[in-house]
Amino acid sequence: MDKGKPLIVVAAALIDGDGRVLVQQRPQGKAMAGLWEFPGGKVEEDELPEAALIRELREELGIDVEKACLAPACFASESLGERHMILLVYICRKWRGIPQALEAPAIRWVRPLDLHGLDMPPADKPLIGLLDALI
């Protein structure tokens, strides 16, 4: 990977009917293991962000999401050592299937304000207030 090229990452704020947001715990062996994050992942070469998020949600949670159900919400820009990450966050209120922790050790539904009490990656923390205002 090119050190000068930003790393593009996508994440979803899945919102259930009670206004709660789904977060998942980062697995052992990965950077920032044990922290809580919004589901998603890296955008591959020649992949559109929405397609990457649909793929990641299927792989990580076993749910199917239509592109039309992904609403761009906010973004974060964060240095990760020698790379720079751009995190694109989408709100999603409609999907098929029941989210399951397929890759993460745990998932949980939390109220937006309760996100402040979770140990989350630095790039996710500033997004909590923005998401709370949008939900």
Sequence and secondary structure as in RCSB ss.txt:
>XXXX:A:sequence
MDKGKPLIVVAAALIDGDGRVLVQQRPQGKAMAGLWEFPGGKVEEDELPEAALIRELREELGIDVEKACLAPACF
ASESLGERHMILLVYICRKWRGIPQALEAPAIRWVRPLDLHGLDMPPADKPLIGLLDALI
>XXXX:A:secstr
  TTS EEEEEEEEB TTS EEEEE  TTSTTTT EE SEEE  TT  HHHHHHHHHHHHH  B  GGGEEEEEE
EEEEETTEEEEEEEEEE   BS    SSSS EEEE GGGGGGS   TTTTTHHHHHHHH 
